[in-house]
Amino acid sequence: MSDAREVISTFLDDEPFNSIELVEALSEPAGRDLLIDLIALRHLTQTDSKDAHVLNDHKPWRLRCAHLSQWRRFLSVWSAGISSASVDAT
């Protein structure tokens, strides 16, 4: 999982990454969960000259969870499409 963590972190940091390794990492449920967790963590900790989102965000936590579940759904569909494309290519 450390390789998956590294490639997903590299992807989120907008640094050069190996796309095949990223597809492999996201083809596993644990990799997709890690991506969602890292996105959520970055969202909560990113301040970019603003107050922390946690301090001024008045949205109910359920709305934020619904947003994360939409990401999970998107990533599941996306990785299934990538997996089927790689199978078709062989």
Backbone as CSV, one residue per row, in Angstrom:
resi,resn,N_x,N_y,N_z,CA_x,CA_y,CA_z,C_x,C_y,C_z
1,MET,0.816,-1.197,0.000,0.000,0.000,0.000,0.857,1.257,0.000
2,SER,2.112,1.164,0.403,2.958,2.356,0.432,3.192,2.894,-0.975
3,ASP,3.312,2.001,-1.983,3.451,2.469,-3.359,2.190,3.188,-3.814
4,ALA,1.023,2.639,-3.452,-0.243,3.278,-3.802,-0.340,4.631,-3.125
5,ARG,0.044,4.691,-1.858,-0.007,5.960,-1.121,0.904,6.992,-1.790
6,GLU,2.068,6.544,-2.205,3.037,7.464,-2.822,2.524,8.001,-4.154
7,VAL,2.004,7.131,-5.015,1.554,7.591,-6.331,0.301,8.464,-6.212
8,ILE,-0.583,8.144,-5.269,-1.785,8.967,-5.080,-1.396,10.329,-4.515
9,SER,-0.479,10.354,-3.565,-0.010,11.639,-3.018,0.676,12.475,-4.089
10,THR,1.473,11.826,-4.910,2.151,12.535,-5.996,1.130,13.130,-6.955
11,PHE,0.102,12.369,-7.282,-0.977,12.830,-8.156,-1.669,14.054,-7.556
12,LEU,-1.993,13.982,-6.267,-2.678,15.102,-5.611,-1.786,16.322,-5.460
13,ASP,-0.468,16.113,-5.367,0.468,17.227,-5.254,0.756,17.873,-6.599
14,ASP,0.127,17.360,-7.659,0.308,17.879,-9.014,1.762,17.771,-9.464
15,GLU,2.375,16.651,-9.091,3.735,16.348,-9.514,3.670,15.250,-10.576
16,PRO,4.737,15.067,-11.343,4.736,13.994,-12.352,4.550,12.631,-11.682
17,PHE,3.706,11.794,-12.286,3.431,10.469,-11.735,3.283,9.469,-12.870
18,ASN,3.406,8.207,-12.525,3.245,7.116,-13.482,1.753,6.786,-13.564
19,SER,1.148,7.015,-14.713,-0.295,6.825,-14.846,-0.706,5.361,-14.680
20,ILE,0.142,4.442,-15.077,-0.185,3.019,-14.917,-0.232,2.659,-13.437
21,GLU,0.722,3.179,-12.663,0.721,2.924,-11.222,-0.510,3.553,-10.568
22,LEU,-0.919,4.736,-11.038,-2.106,5.383,-10.483,-3.355,4.556,-10.778
23,VAL,-3.475,4.056,-11.996,-4.624,3.216,-12.355,-4.644,1.972,-11.486
24,GLU,-3.479,1.354,-11.289,-3.410,0.161,-10.443,-3.808,0.483,-9.004
25,ALA,-3.339,1.623,-8.502,-3.671,2.009,-7.130,-5.165,2.275,-6.980
26,LEU,-5.773,2.916,-7.981,-7.195,3.249,-7.895,-8.106,2.098,-8.291
27,SER,-7.532,1.011,-8.804,-8.367,-0.142,-9.151,-8.746,-0.942,-7.912
28,GLU,-8.060,-0.702,-6.820,-8.358,-1.365,-5.549,-9.250,-0.457,-4.695
29,PRO,-10.230,-1.029,-3.999,-11.070,-0.203,-3.117,-10.259,0.569,-2.075
30,ALA,-9.212,-0.042,-1.550,-8.388,0.650,-0.545,-7.708,1.880,-1.149
31,GLY,-7.314,1.804,-2.403,-6.697,2.944,-3.074,-7.686,4.079,-3.275
32,ARG,-8.912,3.729,-3.667,-9.946,4.757,-3.841,-10.308,5.388,-2.505
33,ASP,-10.387,4.559,-1.453,-10.662,5.094,-0.118,-9.556,6.046,0.324
34,LEU,-8.319,5.670,0.034,-7.186,6.517,0.390,-7.266,7.858,-0.341
35,LEU,-7.602,7.829,-1.622,-7.724,9.069,-2.388,-8.783,9.977,-1.778
36,ILE,-9.932,9.425,-1.438,-11.010,10.207,-0.826,-10.549,10.781,0.513
37,ASP,-9.878,9.938,1.313,-9.398,10.408,2.616,-8.388,11.541,2.467
38,LEU,-7.475,11.404,1.515,-6.466,12.445,1.323,-7.079,13.742,0.796
39,ILE,-8.071,13.627,-0.096,-8.759,14.823,-0.592,-9.484,15.516,0.559
40,ALA,-10.171,14.739,1.376,-10.892,15.322,2.513,-9.921,15.978,3.489
41,LEU,-8.814,15.305,3.771,-7.824,15.850,4.692,-7.236,17.157,4.159
42,ARG,-6.920,17.183,2.884,-6.370,18.402,2.293,-7.400,19.525,2.302
43,HIS,-8.655,19.162,2.054,-9.721,20.164,2.071,-9.849,20.785,3.460
44,LEU,-9.746,19.967,4.477,-9.892,20.455,5.843,-8.686,21.264,6.320
45,THR,-7.509,20.932,5.819,-6.301,21.583,6.320,-5.799,22.715,5.438
46,GLN,-6.317,22.843,4.238,-5.862,23.876,3.309,-6.408,25.232,3.752
47,THR,-5.522,26.202,3.926,-5.967,27.515,4.383,-5.759,28.613,3.346
48,ASP,-4.823,28.506,2.442,-4.616,29.484,1.368,-5.112,30.893,1.702
49,SER,-4.578,31.487,2.729,-4.904,32.839,3.176,-6.381,33.017,3.520
50,LYS,-7.050,31.934,3.850,-8.438,32.006,4.310,-8.496,31.346,5.676
51,ASP,-9.597,31.559,6.355,-9.806,30.830,7.595,-9.979,29.356,7.256
52,ALA,-9.657,28.505,8.199,-9.828,27.076,7.984,-11.301,26.789,7.710
53,HIS,-11.559,25.887,6.770,-12.936,25.556,6.386,-13.746,25.046,7.564
54,VAL,-13.100,24.350,8.449,-13.805,23.766,9.573,-14.379,24.864,10.471
55,LEU,-13.696,25.983,10.551,-14.135,27.029,11.456,-15.297,27.846,10.910
56,ASN,-15.391,28.003,9.597,-16.436,28.862,9.058,-17.428,28.136,8.159
57,ASP,-17.312,26.852,8.040,-18.219,26.090,7.190,-19.441,25.693,8.017
58,HIS,-20.606,26.190,7.614,-21.816,25.916,8.371,-22.660,24.816,7.733
59,LYS,-22.139,24.155,6.729,-22.890,23.067,6.112,-22.946,21.888,7.069
60,PRO,-24.074,21.219,7.115,-24.141,20.019,7.947,-23.145,18.979,7.451
61,TRP,-22.619,18.208,8.365,-21.613,17.207,8.009,-22.173,16.186,7.043
62,ARG,-23.465,15.979,7.055,-24.042,14.984,6.137,-23.902,15.420,4.678
63,LEU,-23.983,16.716,4.423,-23.793,17.200,3.059,-22.367,16.938,2.593
64,ARG,-21.389,17.151,3.487,-20.004,16.875,3.122,-19.807,15.385,2.858
65,CYS,-20.440,14.534,3.661,-20.331,13.086,3.447,-20.976,12.692,2.120
66,ALA,-22.093,13.325,1.784,-22.745,13.035,0.503,-21.824,13.410,-0.648
67,HIS,-21.117,14.530,-0.498,-20.173,14.951,-1.533,-19.058,13.916,-1.695
68,LEU,-18.541,13.405,-0.597,-17.500,12.376,-0.666,-18.032,11.095,-1.286
69,SER,-19.289,10.764,-1.007,-19.846,9.549,-1.598,-20.005,9.707,-3.114
70,GLN,-20.262,10.931,-3.583,-20.318,11.164,-5.031,-18.940,10.939,-5.644
71,TRP,-17.884,11.383,-4.947,-16.526,11.142,-5.428,-16.234,9.655,-5.500
72,ARG,-16.647,8.911,-4.470,-16.423,7.462,-4.462,-17.107,6.815,-5.668
73,ARG,-18.347,7.226,-5.924,-19.093,6.676,-7.050,-18.378,6.995,-8.365
74,PHE,-17.947,8.236,-8.521,-17.237,8.643,-9.730,-15.970,7.818,-9.917
75,LEU,-15.189,7.667,-8.843,-13.937,6.924,-8.949,-14.172,5.449,-9.245
76,SER,-15.234,4.880,-8.702,-15.555,3.483,-8.979,-15.875,3.290,-10.459
77,VAL,-16.707,4.178,-10.986,-17.073,4.090,-12.405,-15.856,4.339,-13.281
78,TRP,-15.066,5.343,-12.917,-13.881,5.689,-13.698,-12.884,4.537,-13.714
79,SER,-12.619,3.951,-12.547,-11.629,2.874,-12.506,-12.153,1.621,-13.208
80,ALA,-13.465,1.384,-13.156,-14.021,0.249,-13.892,-13.846,0.453,-15.396
81,GLY,-14.028,1.687,-15.849,-13.828,2.003,-17.266,-12.386,1.833,-17.670
82,ILE,-11.463,2.270,-16.821,-10.024,2.125,-17.102,-9.661,0.642,-17.131
83,SER,-10.180,-0.125,-16.182,-9.866,-1.551,-16.117,-10.380,-2.285,-17.348
84,SER,-11.602,-1.958,-17.777,-12.149,-2.633,-18.946,-11.412,-2.210,-20.215
85,ALA,-10.939,-0.963,-20.245,-10.174,-0.499,-21.408,-8.838,-1.206,-21.475
86,SER,-8.204,-1.436,-20.332,-6.917,-2.119,-20.340,-7.082,-3.593,-20.695
87,VAL,-8.217,-4.205,-20.330,-8.472,-5.590,-20.694,-8.728,-5.681,-22.191
88,ASP,-9.483,-4.704,-22.732,-9.765,-4.704,-24.170,-8.495,-4.506,-24.993
89,ALA,-7.545,-3.782,-24.441,-6.307,-3.494,-25.169,-5.402,-4.705,-25.263
90,THR,-5.604,-5.678,-24.381,-4.729,-6.851,-24.402,-5.195,-7.912,-25.326
